[in-house]
C-alpha cells in the first residue's frame, strides 16, 4: 500500500531523519550497530531514496563510536612491509646473480630469453620450409643425452 501523499512525505522525512541522526550506541558492538544500520538504507531503497554505496559506507563510518573510528582510520592508513621503500643494496637476483634488483626486474635475462625464443622460432620455420640447418643450430632439436 502506497498511502496518501502526506503519508509518503512523512515516511520519507522520517527515514531521512533516521539516516541523518544514526549513531552507534555505547552498549552495542560493531556487528549489532551494522545490522541496525543496514535497516535504514534498505528502507530508503523501498521508498526510492537513492544513495550510493560510497555515501552509505562513509555515513556508517562517521556514525561509529570513537574507539571504532580509531580502528577504521588505522586500518585505512596502515603502513605495512609492502608500503616501505626497499633499498636495492642487499637484494640479489636469482636469475643473473647480481645485486640490486629482484628476478622479475632482471633485464639481462629477459633480453636473452627474448632473443633465444626468436632464434628458436626462426629455426623452426627454416626446418618446416626444408632449409638445411647447420649442426650448431640443430642441437636444440635433438633429444639425445650424449655425454661424450
C-alpha positions as CSV (number, residue, x, y, z in Angstrom):
1,X,0.0,0.0,0.0
2,X,1.4,3.3,-1.0
3,X,-0.7,5.6,1.1
4,X,-1.5,9.2,0.5
5,X,0.9,11.9,-0.5
6,X,1.1,13.2,3.1
7,X,1.8,9.7,4.4
8,X,4.6,9.2,1.8
9,X,6.2,12.6,2.6
10,X,6.0,11.8,6.3
11,X,7.7,8.4,5.7
12,X,10.4,9.9,3.6
13,X,11.1,12.6,6.2
14,X,11.1,10.1,9.0
15,X,13.5,7.8,7.0
16,X,15.9,10.7,6.1
17,X,15.8,11.8,9.7
18,X,16.7,8.3,10.9
19,X,19.5,8.2,8.3
20,X,20.9,11.6,9.3
21,X,20.7,11.0,13.1
22,X,22.0,7.5,13.2
23,X,24.8,6.8,15.7
24,X,26.3,3.8,17.3
25,X,25.1,3.1,20.9
26,X,27.7,2.7,23.6
27,X,26.5,-0.8,24.6
28,X,26.5,-2.2,21.1
29,X,29.3,-4.0,19.4
30,X,30.2,-3.3,15.8
31,X,28.2,-6.1,14.3
32,X,25.0,-5.1,16.1
33,X,25.5,-1.5,15.0
34,X,26.0,-2.6,11.4
35,X,22.9,-4.8,11.4
36,X,20.8,-1.9,12.9
37,X,22.3,0.5,10.3
38,X,21.5,-1.7,7.3
39,X,17.8,-1.4,8.0
40,X,17.9,2.4,7.3
41,X,19.4,2.2,3.7
42,X,17.1,-0.7,2.9
43,X,14.1,1.3,4.0
44,X,15.4,4.2,1.9
45,X,15.6,2.0,-1.2
46,X,12.0,0.9,-0.6
47,X,10.7,4.5,-0.8
48,X,13.1,5.4,-3.7
49,X,15.6,7.5,-1.9
50,X,18.9,6.8,-3.7
51,X,22.3,6.9,-2.0
52,X,25.5,5.5,-3.5
53,X,27.3,2.7,-1.7
54,X,30.2,5.1,-1.0
55,X,27.8,7.6,0.7
56,X,26.2,4.9,2.8
57,X,29.6,3.4,3.8
58,X,31.1,6.8,4.7
59,X,28.0,7.7,6.7
60,X,28.3,4.4,8.6
61,X,32.0,5.1,9.4
62,X,31.1,8.6,10.6
63,X,28.4,7.2,12.9
64,X,30.7,4.8,14.7
65,X,31.9,5.2,18.3
66,X,35.2,7.0,18.7
67,X,37.0,3.7,19.6
68,X,35.9,2.1,16.3
69,X,36.8,5.3,14.4
70,X,40.4,5.0,15.5
71,X,40.5,1.3,14.3
72,X,39.0,2.2,11.0
73,X,41.5,5.0,10.4
74,X,44.3,2.8,11.5
75,X,43.2,0.1,9.0
76,X,42.8,2.6,6.2
77,X,46.3,4.1,6.7
78,X,48.4,1.1,7.8
79,X,51.9,1.1,6.5
80,X,52.9,-2.5,6.3
81,X,56.0,-4.1,4.9
82,X,54.7,-3.7,1.4
83,X,54.5,0.1,1.7
84,X,58.1,0.6,2.8
85,X,60.7,1.5,0.3
86,X,63.3,-1.2,-0.2
87,X,66.9,-0.3,-0.9
88,X,68.4,-2.4,-3.6
89,X,71.8,-2.8,-1.9
90,X,71.1,-6.1,-0.2
91,X,68.8,-7.6,-2.9
92,X,70.2,-10.4,-5.0
93,X,68.7,-11.5,-8.3
94,X,68.1,-15.3,-8.6
95,X,68.3,-15.3,-12.4
96,X,71.6,-13.5,-13.0
97,X,73.1,-13.4,-9.5
98,X,73.8,-9.7,-9.5
99,X,72.8,-7.5,-6.6
100,X,70.4,-4.6,-6.7
101,X,67.2,-6.0,-8.2
102,X,64.7,-8.8,-8.0
103,X,64.5,-11.6,-10.5
104,X,61.3,-10.3,-12.0
105,X,63.0,-7.0,-12.7
106,X,66.0,-8.6,-14.3
107,X,66.6,-7.1,-17.8
108,X,69.5,-9.2,-18.9
109,X,67.7,-12.5,-18.8
110,X,64.7,-11.1,-20.5
111,X,66.7,-9.9,-23.4
112,X,68.5,-13.2,-23.6
113,X,65.2,-15.2,-23.3
114,X,63.6,-13.0,-26.0
115,X,66.5,-13.5,-28.4
116,X,66.6,-17.2,-27.7
117,X,62.9,-17.6,-28.5
118,X,63.1,-15.5,-31.6
119,X,66.1,-17.6,-32.8
120,X,64.2,-20.8,-31.9
121,X,61.1,-19.7,-33.8
122,X,63.3,-18.8,-36.9
123,X,65.0,-22.2,-36.8
124,X,61.6,-24.0,-36.5
125,X,60.4,-22.1,-39.6
126,X,63.5,-23.0,-41.5
127,X,63.1,-26.6,-40.6
128,X,59.4,-26.6,-41.8
129,X,60.5,-25.0,-45.1
130,X,63.1,-27.7,-45.6
131,X,66.1,-25.3,-45.3
132,X,69.2,-27.2,-44.3
133,X,70.3,-26.3,-40.8
134,X,73.9,-26.1,-39.6
135,X,74.8,-28.6,-37.0
136,X,75.4,-25.9,-34.4
137,X,71.8,-24.7,-34.7
138,X,70.3,-28.2,-34.8
139,X,71.4,-29.2,-31.3
140,X,68.3,-28.0,-29.5
141,X,66.1,-30.1,-31.8
142,X,67.7,-33.4,-30.7
143,X,66.6,-35.1,-27.6
144,X,69.7,-37.2,-27.1
145,X,71.8,-37.0,-24.0
146,X,75.3,-37.6,-25.4
147,X,77.7,-37.2,-22.6
148,X,80.8,-37.8,-24.7
